[in-house]
């Protein structure tokens, strides 16, 4: 019987010839990583269990990105605990403010995660690296502690859902719109306990940035992983970047799937997910007149250079609406410098925006753009739960960078086509 | 494992931001987290919850972030166990890893009212709610072992890995 790409990666890391959905396996992980929120609990658990040395100092990665540059004393203490541990353990992948960025943009950019890997991260959006053809999944701090200690972890082999995208993309439609549409279609628990395999002729034409965005949000449908079959686009991205040898796996033609869903992308226009679930997605022509106070363009979903270029393309020569706030957050120092050199910062500043250093910032209500009661934000981030970005009486609308930028100009939910 | 307690009932898609909002994630002391448990879903919960109480959730309980602060806050608040129609995967795993007992029941949610007392008998595989006797899904032996050892790290320490 054939196997899916996910089953192949899991079986190889478990040292088994084959695995099938439902099996509980023990598998070796290539990378285990945490951030300033999740690592302190993992470090504490590591020490309490008698941990002295991490299993491999080149494969445990710690990134301060959520509340850093530190927003307050408690955050500073958490970051310090992580920093001290990284130095004590002589980790080679610890990045200080100035070289750190949003973890899920930074790890692929630096070639730390490569195709064929099995990686775990104490952050739910670890599923992002599925874009590279890796099986990567979010775990909690205790799992991270166990992985840091032993280099292994228990996994339940998931069933796989195959999502097949056909047809040509409409203008201003990108990876974010495809994934919001998909989550709207299957629901926030539509892929619970499963891997989501994204395939089809449309996918083969997508950039890596679009693929990262889609894999990132597999968790918003409850997915254990989002995964793409690596191809020439993947090869072009990892070449010269990958720090380790990599393997391209594919799914066998006779692999068994939980289900197969066909999606005609010609029907998809730019999407907006209304409060308070990512699945409340609708096309931009159906959003109605919704006044918005703030746009956030950034995060592990849409803080890459391609995203900032799209936003700048919409904002060039325009001003944001009076009283509006536009917050732009390049995901990594490399993206930051590139945006600056390409002149994108001039466009954002001329439009009336503010540019933040790389951080997760307001995505999870951390800082750098928190909402007051009754305020509304359109954000390129990945969650719009109650209170996600501040007061529980505020609202978050999820969209891609084109809609977030056009909305900033008009002060109400809008797509770029509505600008003069 | 047997639990008998008063229930707190919640709806579908109770996310980890509702269980413990991100604004408190600069805390990692369990008691500090417990003081804000369920704050955005039920502002009175942390004040009124009693040791041994049981949470009953709908579909996809614990969806959202991987923050282990969520099951830590629930456990530290004194909640004995959580029974939901379904759980988000990371929350499910985190709960076992840190020794918070959780159970899936497709039927319980419709049959119970907030404040009612129920009995969860995981060994016998049923929940008693009033006159109803409802089956609960069997927990795989490996995961029963995790709970019995008090979580994944104790399990690893016990096995001497």
Boltz contact constraints between the chains, C-beta under 6 A:
constraints:
  - contact:
      token1: [A, 24]
      token2: [B, 142]
      max_distance: 6.0
  - contact:
      token1: [A, 37]
      token2: [B, 25]
      max_distance: 6.0
  - contact:
      token1: [A, 40]
      token2: [B, 28]
      max_distance: 6.0
  - contact:
      token1: [A, 41]
      token2: [B, 28]
      max_distance: 6.0
  - contact:
      token1: [A, 41]
      token2: [B, 68]
      max_distance: 6.0
  - contact:
      token1: [A, 45]
      token2: [B, 153]
      max_distance: 6.0
  - contact:
      token1: [A, 49]
      token2: [B, 153]
      max_distance: 6.0
  - contact:
      token1: [A, 49]
      token2: [B, 156]
      max_distance: 6.0
  - contact:
      token1: [A, 49]
      token2: [B, 157]
      max_distance: 6.0
  - contact:
      token1: [A, 50]
      token2: [B, 157]
      max_distance: 6.0
  - contact:
      token1: [A, 74]
      token2: [B, 26]
      max_distance: 6.0
  - contact:
      token1: [A, 75]
      token2: [B, 26]
      max_distance: 6.0
  - contact:
      token1: [A, 122]
      token2: [B, 66]
      max_distance: 6.0
  - contact:
      token1: [A, 123]
      token2: [B, 66]
      max_distance: 6.0
  - contact:
      token1: [A, 124]
      token2: [B, 65]
      max_distance: 6.0
  - contact:
      token1: [A, 124]
      token2: [B, 66]
      max_distance: 6.0
  - contact:
      token1: [A, 124]
      token2: [B, 90]
      max_distance: 6.0
  - contact:
      token1: [A, 138]
      token2: [B, 66]
      max_distance: 6.0
  - contact:
      token1: [A, 138]
      token2: [B, 90]
      max_distance: 6.0
  - contact:
      token1: [A, 140]
      token2: [B, 66]
      max_distance: 6.0
  - contact:
      token1: [A, 140]
      token2: [B, 68]
      max_distance: 6.0
  - contact:
      token1: [A, 140]
      token2: [B, 94]
      max_distance: 6.0
  - contact:
      token1: [A, 141]
      token2: [B, 68]
      max_distance: 6.0
  - contact:
      token1: [A, 142]
      token2: [B, 97]
      max_distance: 6.0
  - contact:
      token1: [A, 142]
      token2: [B, 98]
      max_distance: 6.0
  - contact:
      token1: [A, 142]
      token2: [B, 152]
      max_distance: 6.0
  - contact:
      token1: [A, 143]
      token2: [B, 97]
      max_distance: 6.0
  - contact:
      token1: [A, 145]
      token2: [B, 153]
      max_distance: 6.0
  - contact:
      token1: [A, 146]
      token2: [B, 152]
      max_distance: 6.0
  - contact:
      token1: [A, 146]
      token2: [B, 156]
      max_distance: 6.0
  - contact:
      token1: [A, 150]
      token2: [B, 161]
      max_distance: 6.0
  - contact:
      token1: [A, 188]
      token2: [B, 13]
      max_distance: 6.0
  - contact:
      token1: [A, 189]
      token2: [B, 59]
      max_distance: 6.0
  - contact:
      token1: [A, 189]
      token2: [B, 60]
      max_distance: 6.0
  - contact:
      token1: [A, 193]
      token2: [B, 89]
      max_distance: 6.0
  - contact:
      token1: [A, 222]
      token2: [B, 88]
      max_distance: 6.0
  - contact:
      token1: [A, 224]
      token2: [B, 89]
      max_distance: 6.0
  - contact:
      token1: [A, 364]
      token2: [B, 22]
      max_distance: 6.0
  - contact:
      token1: [A, 365]
      token2: [B, 22]
      max_distance: 6.0
  - contact:
      token1: [A, 365]
      token2: [B, 23]
      max_distance: 6.0
  - contact:
      token1: [A, 385]
      token2: [B, 15]
      max_distance: 6.0
  - contact:
      token1: [A, 385]
      token2: [B, 17]
      max_distance: 6.0
  - contact:
      token1: [A, 386]
      token2: [B, 40]
      max_distance: 6.0
  - contact:
      token1: [A, 387]
      token2: [B, 17]
      max_distance: 6.0
  - contact:
      token1: [A, 387]
      token2: [B, 21]
      max_distance: 6.0
  - contact:
      token1: [A, 387]
      token2: [B, 40]
      max_distance: 6.0
  - contact:
      token1: [A, 388]
      token2: [B, 17]
      max_distance: 6.0
  - contact:
      token1: [A, 392]
      token2: [B, 40]
      max_distance: 6.0
